[in-house]
Amino acid sequence: MTGRLDGRIALITGASRGIGAAVAEAFAREGAAHLILVARTVGGLEETDDRIRAAGGTATLVPLDLTDGNAVNQLGASIHERWGKLDILVANHGQLGALTPINHYDPKMWDAVMAANLSSCQRLIRSLDPLLRQSDAGRAIFVTSAAAVGERPNWGAYAVSKAALEAMVRCYAGETRKTKLRINLLNPGATRTAMRAAAFPGEDPMTLKTPEDIAPVFVDLAEAACTRHGERVDAQ
């Protein structure tokens, strides 16, 4: 029996824990040929790699700060040299920053959140778009948040960065509408992650869905048969 991602090469950021790790494991179970796992934490990447191997997959571990533009450029060059293409990009990384009023926000932290949540994704697009176009069915999934819409008091840089990310991804989707690429946003909703715990310290995590619960939605958007494009998908 073949998997839905047989033969596919996928890059997943924020893959050392939480949603990124769960997506990597799901992709391995669905037969992905190889996974490129990106995160800053080496130990977490190694733990994810152990679970991927147990699921029958293989991975390359890339300890990388995605705010380092030169390193992101080199990442694309290295993928081109080894595989000549990329089938799937999952941009899952992010930084919460401070939950505080806009007029109190520390400028250095503001810039750090924008660099991590927004500018890094533009650099990923710039570096990896040529590789996605070499695939017969390039897929890119950008993780967004409910904080991107509506009135979000005290969510500061995080809410602004996610709203800007959504605008950027829609631009990218419009620019690729006549290609074989399919570009989408995915809002995980309330999920049991470390970031969620930091944002809602009084919340009972056992009332939330797990990263494993929502991983199948990533598989849906990553497979070659996916026809959705330029959409904001909410994981239920």
C-alpha positions in Angstrom: 0.0 0.0 0.0 1.4 3.4 -1.0 1.2 6.6 1.0 -0.2 9.9 -0.1 3.2 11.5 -0.2 5.2 8.7 -1.8 8.4 10.0 -3.3 8.0 13.5 -2.1 10.8 15.7 -0.7 9.5 18.0 2.1 11.1 20.8 4.1 9.5 21.5 7.5 10.5 24.4 9.7 10.0 24.5 13.5 10.4 20.7 13.3 12.0 20.1 16.7 8.7 19.9 18.6 5.0 20.5 18.6 3.2 20.9 15.3 6.3 20.7 13.1 7.4 17.5 14.7 4.0 16.0 14.4 3.8 17.0 10.7 7.2 15.4 10.0 6.1 12.1 11.5 2.8 12.2 9.5 4.7 12.9 6.3 7.0 9.9 7.0 4.0 7.6 7.6 2.6 8.8 4.3 5.7 7.7 2.4 7.6 10.9 1.9 11.0 10.1 0.3 13.0 12.4 2.5 12.3 15.1 5.1 14.5 18.2 5.6 13.9 19.3 9.2 14.8 22.8 10.2 14.9 24.3 13.8 17.3 26.0 16.1 17.3 23.2 18.7 19.6 20.3 17.8 18.4 18.0 20.6 14.8 18.4 19.5 15.6 17.7 15.9 17.3 14.5 16.9 14.3 13.4 18.9 12.0 14.1 15.9 14.5 12.2 13.7 14.2 9.1 16.0 10.4 9.1 15.6 10.6 9.6 11.8 13.0 6.6 11.5 10.5 4.5 13.6 7.8 5.5 11.1 10.0 4.3 8.2 11.2 7.7 7.0 14.5 9.4 6.6 15.6 13.0 7.3 18.3 15.5 7.1 18.6 17.7 10.2 19.4 21.4 9.7 20.0 23.4 12.8 19.4 26.9 11.5 18.2 30.3 12.7 15.8 31.3 9.9 16.4 35.0 10.6 19.9 34.5 9.1 19.2 35.4 5.5 22.5 34.1 4.1 22.0 30.8 5.8 18.5 30.5 4.2 20.1 31.3 0.8 22.6 28.5 1.4 19.8 26.1 2.4 18.2 26.6 -1.0 21.5 26.1 -2.8 22.2 22.9 -0.8 18.8 21.4 -1.7 19.4 22.2 -5.3 22.7 20.6 -5.3 21.5 17.4 -3.7 17.9 16.9 -5.1 17.4 19.6 -7.7 13.9 20.3 -6.5 11.6 20.6 -3.5 8.1 19.2 -3.5 6.7 20.5 -0.2 7.5 23.5 2.1 5.9 23.7 5.5 6.7 27.1 7.2 5.7 26.4 10.7 8.2 28.3 12.8 7.3 31.3 14.8 8.0 33.5 17.8 5.3 34.8 20.2 7.1 37.9 21.6 5.5 39.9 24.4 1.8 40.1 25.2 1.6 43.8 25.9 0.0 47.0 24.6 1.4 48.4 21.4 2.5 51.6 23.0 4.6 49.7 25.5 6.2 47.2 23.1 10.0 47.0 23.2 11.3 48.0 19.7 14.0 45.3 19.7 11.5 42.6 20.5 9.1 44.0 17.9 11.8 43.7 15.2 12.8 40.2 16.4 9.2 38.9 16.1 8.8 40.5 12.6 12.1 38.9 11.5 11.1 35.5 12.8 7.5 35.4 11.7 7.4 37.5 8.5 10.8 38.4 7.0 12.1 34.8 7.3 9.2 33.5 5.3 9.9 36.0 2.5 13.5 34.8 2.5 12.3 31.1 2.4 10.1 31.9 -0.6 12.9 33.7 -2.3 15.3 30.8 -1.8 13.0 27.9 -2.3 10.5 29.1 -5.0 12.8 28.0 -7.9 13.0 24.5 -6.3 9.2 24.2 -5.8 8.8 25.1 -9.5 11.0 22.2 -10.4 8.5 19.8 -8.8 5.6 18.4 -10.8 3.3 19.6 -8.0 5.0 22.1 -5.6 3.2 22.7 -2.4 3.8 25.4 0.2 1.9 25.7 3.5 2.4 28.7 5.8 1.2 28.4 9.4 -0.9 31.4 10.5 -3.0 32.2 13.5 -6.5 33.4 14.6 -4.6 36.4 16.0 -4.2 37.6 12.4 -7.8 38.7 12.2 -10.1 40.8 14.3 -9.4 43.0 17.2 -6.5 41.5 19.3 -5.6 43.7 22.2 -2.2 43.1 23.7 -1.2 40.6 21.0 1.1 43.2 19.5 3.8 42.1 17.1 2.6 38.5 16.9 -0.8 39.5 15.6 0.7 42.1 13.2 3.3 39.6 11.9 0.6 37.0 11.2 -1.7 39.5 9.4 1.2 40.6 7.3 2.2 37.0 6.6 -1.3 36.3 5.3 -1.1 39.3 3.0 2.3 38.2 1.7 1.2 34.6 1.1 -1.9 35.8 -0.8 0.4 37.9 -3.0 2.6 34.8 -3.6 -0.5 32.7 -4.4 -1.7 35.3 -6.9 1.7 35.3 -8.6 1.8 31.5 -8.9 -1.8 30.9 -9.9 -0.9 29.9 -13.5 1.8 27.4 -12.3 1.6 23.9 -10.8 2.3 25.4 -7.4 -0.4 25.4 -4.7 0.2 27.9 -1.9 -2.0 28.0 1.2 -2.3 29.2 4.8 -3.2 26.9 7.6 -4.6 28.1 11.0 -4.1 25.3 13.5 -6.5 26.9 16.0 -6.2 26.1 19.7 -3.6 23.4 19.9 -1.5 21.9 22.7 1.9 23.5 22.1 4.5 25.3 24.1 3.6 28.6 22.5 -0.1 28.2 23.4 0.9 27.5 27.0 3.0 30.7 27.1 0.1 32.7 25.7 -2.6 31.2 27.9 -0.8 30.1 31.1 -4.1 29.4 33.0 -5.6 27.2 30.3 -5.9 23.4 30.8 -3.9 21.9 27.9 -5.9 18.7 28.1 -8.9 20.6 26.7 -7.0 21.3 23.5 -6.4 19.2 20.4 -2.9 17.9 19.9 -0.5 18.6 17.1 -1.1 14.9 16.0 -4.8 15.7 15.7 -4.2 18.4 13.1 -1.3 16.8 11.2 -3.7 15.2 8.6 -4.7 18.6 7.4 -1.1 19.3 6.5 -1.1 16.0 4.5 -4.2 17.1 2.6 -2.6 20.4 1.5 0.8 18.7 0.8 -0.3 15.9 -1.5 -0.1 16.3 -5.3 -3.8 15.9 -5.6 -4.5 19.1 -3.7 -6.3 21.7 -5.7 -6.7 24.4 -3.1 -4.7 27.6 -3.8 -4.5 31.0 -2.0 -6.8 29.8 0.8 -6.8 30.1 4.6 -7.6 26.7 5.9 -8.8 26.3 9.5 -7.8 23.0 11.1 -10.8 21.6 13.0 
